[in-house]
C-alpha cells in the first residue's frame, strides 16, 4: 500500500499571508514554559508554500496565527502553534548532545508493569500471508503494502452541495506518552453511534462479504510477531537520516527520531511507528529497513498529534488511505481500562479507487460497491453483544460507538492492534463469531477520487 507525508493545518487553507513567529535577539525568550520551551512573539509575515506550510523569508516554518502571541520552535528554527517543540535557542544551551540513538522506553505497554502471560488458547493468526492483495482494475495499481495505501491530505475538499454529517466528539481522552492522540474533535475520536446509515450500506457490506473472509478478526494477539508495534521515545531522541525509495514525493522528509532498536512490524508492511514525547509528534514509516546510521522506507509521514491537519489530497502516508496507523490501533492498556475512545483501523481485500475524508488516498478498484478508504463502519445497535466477555466485549462496544475506518487493502475484516504479549488469545477469538453482516456503513461525508 501507499503512504503519504506531513499533515497540513486547516488554518493554512484560509490564509495566503499570515503573521508568523519571529525568534530574534530583540524579542527572544521572555520566559520558560516547560523544559526548554520558550515564548516567542509573532511579528513577521509568512507565505504558504506549495504544501500549505507557512514559511518566512528564510524558509522556516511558522505555525503561529494572527490571534496568537507566541509559538514554539524546534532545533531547526521551525515554529509551531502547538506547545511541545524545543525553543529556537534552548535555555542553557542545546540538549542535542544528550540525545541517545536507542530508545529506552520501547512501548506497547507501560514499563514497569509486569506483562501477565496470555492464555495459551487459540493464537490469533497474523496477516493472511497467503492472501495476495487483489489486483486493481488495469491501469490502477494497488500500492504495495497489505494494509492500506496512505494518501497525503492537503486541505480536504468535499463535494459541493453535499454537507457531511457532523459526528459528535467523544469528550474522552486517549493519552500515550503524555500526549493526547489527536484533538477530541478529530475524526478518529468522534462518536458516530448516532450518525445516519450510508445510503449504499447494504450493497457495500454485501460486496465485502463476497470478497474474502466474512467475520471480523483481531489481527493481533499474544504472539509478538502479530500486531503492529510502536515505540515511545523522549524529546532528546537523536534524529537520524531517512531515505524513501517507493513514494518519496508523497513522504515527509527526514530526519526522524527513530531509534536503531525500533521494532519493525512483521508480515509484509514492515511499519515502524515512533511517538515522541514532549513534541507530541508521530513518525510513521512503511516498508522500513535499517540502513547505516538511519533507515530506508517505502514512504513516511509525520503527524502533529495536536492538530486535525490531513495529508495533501491523493497523497499516501505509511498507510494506503493516507491515514495515521497509530491512531487506529487497539491497545492492551485501553482495553483493560474498560473503554477505547477512538475508532479502530480495519482492512479489506477489495477496496474502491476513491476515499472519504479523513482518508486522502484511494484504494484500487473501480467497483462502485467496494469500500473506499476512509469509510466508517459501525456495529449495529441491534447486534446482541451480551454473551461476549473480556477484551472482546470492550472491542465490540468500541465498534458500536466509534466504529472502524477503512485504512488499507488487506485481509477482510482484520481489525488492527498493537503488539503486546499480554493479549488473551482465547478471549479475542470470540470476535470471529461476529459476522460482517452485523455491521453497517456510516455516512460521514462525500466520496472523492
Residue pairs with C-beta under 8 A, 6 or more apart in sequence:
1 133
1 142
1 143
1 144
1 145
1 146
1 147
1 148
1 149
1 150
1 269
1 286
1 316
1 319
1 320
1 408
1 409
1 410
2 143
2 144
2 145
2 149
2 150
2 151
2 246
2 247
2 250
2 299
2 316
2 320
2 361
3 143
3 145
3 149
3 150
3 247
3 250
3 251
3 284
3 285
3 286
3 298
3 299
3 300
3 301
3 316
3 317
3 318
3 319
3 320
3 322
4 150
4 151
4 152
4 153
4 247
4 250
4 251
4 299
4 301
4 311
4 312
4 315
4 316
4 317
4 322
4 360
4 361
5 152
5 250
5 251
5 252
5 253
5 299
5 300
5 301
5 302
5 311
5 312
5 315
5 317
6 51
6 53
6 152
6 252
6 301
6 302
6 303
6 311
7 153
7 301
7 302
7 303
7 304
7 307
7 309
7 310
7 311
8 51
8 52
8 53
8 153
8 154
8 155
8 309
8 310
8 311
8 312
9 52
9 63
9 81
9 304
9 307
9 308
9 309
10 155
10 308
10 309
11 18
11 65
12 48
12 52
12 53
12 54
12 155
12 309
13 52
13 154
13 155
15 48
15 54
15 65
16 47
16 48
17 45
17 46
17 47
17 48
18 45
18 46
18 54
18 65
18 66
19 42
19 43
19 44
19 45
19 46
19 64
19 65
19 66
20 42
20 44
20 45
20 46
20 54
20 56
20 62
20 63
20 64
20 71
20 79
21 40
21 41
21 42
21 44
21 62
21 63
21 64
21 70
21 71
21 73
21 79
22 40
22 41
22 42
22 43
22 44
22 56
22 62
23 38
23 40
23 73
23 77
23 79
23 87
23 88
23 89
27 40
27 41
27 43
28 38
28 40
28 89
29 38
29 39
29 40
29 87
29 89
29 91
30 38
30 39
31 38
31 39
32 38
32 91
33 39
33 72
33 83
34 83
35 235
35 278
36 86
36 87
36 90
36 91
36 92
36 95
37 72
37 83
37 84
37 85
37 86
37 87
38 72
38 73
38 87
38 88
38 89
38 90
38 91
39 70
40 64
40 70
40 71
40 72
40 73
40 79
40 87
40 88
41 69
41 70
42 62
42 64
42 68
42 69
42 70
42 71
44 56
44 57
44 62
45 56
46 54
46 55
46 56
46 62
47 54
47 55
48 54
48 55
49 55
51 154
51 312
52 154
52 155
52 312
53 61
53 63
54 61
54 62
54 63
55 61
55 62
56 62
58 77
60 76
60 77
60 78
60 79
61 78
61 79
61 80
62 71
62 78
62 79
63 71
63 79
63 80
63 81
63 82
64 70
64 71
64 79
64 80
64 81
65 81
68 81
71 79
71 80
71 81
72 79
72 80
72 81
72 82
72 83
72 84
72 85
72 86
72 87
73 79
73 80
73 85
73 86
73 87
73 88
74 80
74 85
74 86
74 88
74 279
75 86
75 88
75 90
75 94
75 96
77 88
78 85
79 85
79 88
80 304
82 280
82 304
82 306
82 307
83 306
84 179
84 278
84 279
84 280
84 281
84 306
85 279
86 95
86 235
86 278
86 279
95 235
95 236
96 236
96 238
98 236
99 236
99 237
99 238
99 239
100 234
100 236
100 237
100 238
100 259
101 238
101 240
101 259
101 260
102 259
102 260
102 261
103 231
103 232
103 233
103 234
103 237
103 259
103 261
103 262
103 274
104 234
105 111
105 177
105 231
105 232
105 233
105 234
106 231
106 261
106 263
107 176
107 177
107 230
107 231
107 232
107 275
108 229
108 230
108 331
108 332
108 418
108 419
108 420
109 115
109 332
109 333
109 420
109 422
110 333
115 420
115 421
115 422
116 422
117 222
117 421
117 422
118 221
118 222
118 421
118 422
118 423
118 424
118 425
119 222
119 424
119 425
119 426
119 427
120 425
121 424
121 425
121 426
121 427
121 429
122 425
122 426
122 429
123 221
123 222
123 223
123 226
123 425
124 217
124 218
124 219
124 220
124 221
124 223
124 226
124 423
124 425
124 428
124 429
125 217
125 226
126 219
126 223
126 225
126 226
126 266
126 267
127 146
127 147
127 219
127 267
127 268
127 269
127 410
127 411
127 414
128 410
128 411
128 414
129 267
129 268
131 212
131 349
131 411
133 142
133 146
133 349
133 364
133 409
133 410
134 142
134 211
134 349
134 350
134 364
134 365
134 409
135 141
135 142
135 364
136 142
136 353
136 363
136 364
136 365
137 353
137 364
137 365
137 366
140 353
140 364
140 365
140 366
141 364
142 149
142 320
142 351
142 363
142 364
142 409
143 149
143 247
143 316
143 320
143 361
144 246
144 268
144 286
144 287
144 298
145 268
145 269
145 270
145 286
145 287
145 298
145 319
145 320
145 408
146 267
146 268
146 269
146 347
146 408
146 409
146 410
146 411
147 269
147 319
147 320
147 345
147 347
147 407
147 408
147 409
147 410
147 414
147 416
148 319
148 320
148 321
148 323
148 345
148 347
148 373
148 406
148 407
148 408
148 409
148 410
149 316
149 319
149 320
149 321
149 322
149 361
149 362
149 363
149 373
149 408
149 409
150 250
150 286
150 299
150 301
150 311
150 315
150 316
150 317
150 318
150 319
150 320
150 321
150 322
150 323
150 360
150 361
151 250
151 311
151 313
151 314
151 315
151 316
151 317
151 320
151 321
151 322
151 355
151 359
151 360
151 361
151 362
151 373
152 250
152 301
152 311
152 312
152 313
152 314
152 315
152 316
152 317
152 322
152 360
152 361
153 309
153 310
153 311
153 312
153 313
153 315
153 322
153 357
153 358
153 359
153 360
153 361
154 310
154 311
154 312
154 313
154 315
154 360
155 310
155 313
156 310
156 313
156 357
156 358
156 360
157 313
157 448
158 164
158 357
158 445
158 446
158 448
159 446
159 447
159 448
162 445
162 446
164 357
164 444
164 445
164 446
165 195
165 196
165 443
165 444
165 445
167 187
167 190
167 191
167 192
167 195
167 444
168 190
168 191
168 192
168 194
169 184
169 185
169 189
169 190
169 191
170 184
170 189
170 190
170 191
170 341
170 342
170 401
170 402
171 184
172 184
172 189
172 339
172 341
173 180
173 184
173 341
174 180
174 181
174 182
174 189
174 334
174 340
174 341
174 342
175 181
176 232
176 275
176 331
177 232
177 275
177 276
177 277
177 280
178 277
178 278
178 280
179 275
179 277
179 280
179 305
180 280
180 305
180 306
181 188
181 189
181 305
181 326
181 327
181 342
182 188
182 189
182 305
182 306
182 307
182 308
182 324
182 327
183 189
183 306
183 307
183 308
185 308
186 308
186 327
186 358
187 308
187 343
187 357
187 358
187 405
187 444
188 324
188 327
188 328
188 342
188 343
188 358
188 405
189 341
189 342
189 343
189 402
190 343
190 402
191 401
191 402
192 343
192 376
192 378
192 401
192 402
192 403
192 442
192 444
193 378
193 381
193 400
193 401
195 376
195 442
195 443
195 444
196 442
196 443
197 440
197 441
197 442
197 443
198 204
198 375
198 440
198 441
198 442
198 443
199 443
200 369
200 441
201 440
201 441
203 369
204 369
204 370
204 371
204 375
204 441
205 436
205 437
205 439
205 440
205 441
206 369
207 350
207 367
207 369
207 370
207 371
208 348
208 350
208 370
208 371
208 412
208 413
208 436
209 436
209 437
211 348
211 349
211 350
211 370
211 412
212 348
212 349
212 350
212 411
212 412
212 413
213 349
213 411
213 412
213 413
214 412
214 413
214 435
214 436
214 437
215 413
215 431
215 432
215 433
215 434
215 435
215 436
216 346
216 413
216 414
216 415
216 431
216 432
216 434
216 436
217 411
217 413
217 414
217 415
217 431
217 432
218 330
218 395
218 415
218 417
218 423
218 428
218 431
219 226
219 227
219 347
219 411
219 414
219 415
219 416
219 417
220 226
220 227
220 228
220 330
220 416
220 417
220 418
220 419
220 420
220 423
220 428
221 227
221 423
221 425
221 428
222 420
222 421
222 422
222 423
222 424
222 425
223 425
224 419
224 420
224 421
225 266
226 266
226 419
227 265
227 416
227 417
227 418
227 419
227 420
227 423
228 265
228 271
228 273
228 325
228 329
228 416
228 417
228 418
228 419
229 263
229 264
229 265
229 273
229 418
229 419
230 273
230 274
230 275
230 326
230 329
230 418
231 259
231 262
231 263
231 273
231 274
231 275
232 274
232 275
232 276
232 277
233 257
233 259
233 274
233 275
233 276
233 277
234 276
234 277
234 278
235 276
235 277
235 278
235 279
237 257
237 259
237 274
237 276
238 257
239 254
239 255
239 256
239 257
240 254
240 255
240 256
240 257
240 258
240 260
240 293
240 294
240 295
241 254
241 255
241 292
241 293
241 294
241 295
242 253
242 254
242 255
242 256
242 258
242 285
242 294
242 295
242 296
242 297
242 300
243 254
243 291
243 294
243 295
243 296
243 297
244 251
244 296
244 297
244 298
244 299
244 300
245 296
245 297
245 298
246 286
246 287
246 297
246 298
246 299
247 298
247 299
247 316
248 299
250 299
250 311
250 312
250 315
250 316
250 317
251 297
251 299
251 300
251 301
252 300
252 301
252 302
254 294
254 300
255 294
256 274
256 283
256 285
256 295
256 300
256 302
257 274
257 276
257 283
258 272
258 274
258 283
258 285
258 294
258 295
259 274
260 290
262 272
262 274
263 272
263 419
264 270
264 271
264 272
264 288
264 289
265 271
265 272
265 419
269 286
269 287
270 286
270 287
270 288
270 289
271 284
271 285
271 286
271 288
271 318
271 325
272 284
272 285
272 288
272 295
272 297
273 282
273 283
273 284
273 285
273 318
273 325
273 326
274 282
274 283
274 284
275 281
275 282
275 283
275 305
275 326
276 282
276 283
280 304
280 305
280 306
281 302
281 303
281 304
281 305
282 302
282 303
282 304
282 305
282 324
282 326
283 300
283 301
283 302
283 303
284 300
284 301
284 302
284 303
284 317
284 318
284 319
284 324
284 325
284 326
285 295
285 297
285 298
285 299
285 300
285 318
286 297
286 298
286 299
286 300
286 317
286 318
286 319
287 297
287 298
287 299
288 295
288 296
288 297
288 298
289 295
289 296
289 297
297 318
299 316
299 317
299 318
300 318
301 311
301 317
301 318
301 322
301 324
303 324
310 322
310 357
310 358
310 360
311 317
311 322
311 360
311 361
312 360
313 360
313 448
314 322
314 360
314 361
314 362
315 322
315 360
315 361
316 322
316 361
317 323
317 324
317 325
317 360
317 361
318 324
318 325
319 325
319 345
319 407
319 408
320 351
320 361
320 363
320 373
320 407
320 408
320 409
321 355
321 359
321 360
321 361
321 363
321 373
321 374
321 405
321 406
321 407
321 408
322 355
322 359
322 360
322 361
322 373
323 345
323 358
323 359
323 360
323 373
323 374
323 405
323 407
325 345
325 407
325 416
327 342
327 345
328 342
328 343
328 344
328 345
328 346
328 404
328 405
328 407
328 416
329 344
329 345
329 416
329 417
329 418
330 340
330 344
330 395
330 398
330 415
330 416
330 417
330 418
331 340
331 417
331 418
331 420
332 418
332 420
332 422
332 423
334 340
334 341
334 394
335 391
335 394
335 395
336 391
338 394
339 394
339 397
339 398
340 394
340 395
340 398
340 402
341 402
342 398
342 402
343 376
343 398
343 402
343 403
343 404
343 405
344 395
344 398
344 399
344 402
344 403
344 404
344 405
344 415
344 416
345 404
345 405
345 407
345 408
345 415
345 416
346 377
346 404
346 405
346 406
346 407
346 413
346 414
346 415
346 416
347 406
347 407
347 408
347 409
347 410
347 411
347 412
347 414
347 416
348 370
348 371
348 406
348 409
348 410
348 412
348 413
349 409
349 410
349 411
349 412
350 365
350 367
350 370
350 371
350 409
351 363
351 364
351 365
351 370
351 371
351 372
351 373
351 406
351 409
352 362
352 363
352 364
352 365
352 366
352 367
352 368
352 369
352 370
352 371
352 372
352 373
353 362
353 363
353 364
353 365
353 366
353 372
353 449
354 362
354 363
354 372
354 373
354 447
354 448
354 449
355 361
355 362
355 363
355 372
355 373
355 374
355 447
355 448
355 449
356 372
356 373
356 374
356 375
356 376
356 444
356 445
356 446
356 447
356 448
357 374
357 444
357 445
357 448
358 374
358 405
359 372
359 373
359 374
359 405
359 406
359 407
360 374
361 373
362 372
362 373
362 449
363 370
363 371
363 372
363 373
363 406
363 409
364 409
371 377
371 406
371 441
372 406
372 447
373 406
373 407
373 408
374 405
374 406
374 444
375 405
375 406
375 441
376 403
376 404
376 405
376 441
376 442
376 444
377 403
377 404
377 405
377 406
377 439
377 440
377 441
377 442
378 399
378 400
378 401
378 402
378 403
378 404
378 439
378 440
378 442
379 385
379 396
379 399
379 400
379 403
379 434
379 438
379 439
380 400
380 438
380 439
380 440
381 400
383 400
383 434
383 438
385 393
385 396
385 397
385 400
388 396
388 430
389 427
389 430
390 424
390 427
390 430
391 423
391 424
391 427
391 428
392 427
392 428
392 429
392 430
392 431
395 415
395 431
396 431
396 434
399 439
403 442
404 415
407 416
412 436
413 436
415 431
417 423
